[in-house]
Amino acid sequence: MVFLFAFSYLGANLPIWRYAQPVAYIGFWIMLITILLSAVGMVVAPLLGTKDAAGNLIGAFALPRVIPHGLLDQNIPEYLRRRIEMQDRHLKDIRTTFDDQVLALVPEMERDVTGLAMIEKLATIMFA
């Protein structure tokens, strides 16, 4: 490892063209191995039930843009009522299949999540 650092340092700082090709070559393989190992970890971690520092399963997810059921008590258009019914069917399927992997149901917000204020609001909803 020390040799690799020294070799890369010399290749980056010395004006000798002979170092350019080996450094680029070694850098390519280091990055390729890193990318491949990351991809393997990304696939294997959820299968093994690996948890992050907060205790959440890696591979868990949040369901965005869930329309709140409180709207059913209000005077809403029929298409929205049907949308909530459709959403309920899909949420039931998701809960039966991925129950332990669903971290949060994020409600439909008044606008898209852009900007720091909306990100803070989303974080409060998800992690409160």
Order of alpha helices (4+ residues) and beta strands (2+ residues): alpha-alpha-beta-alpha-beta-alpha
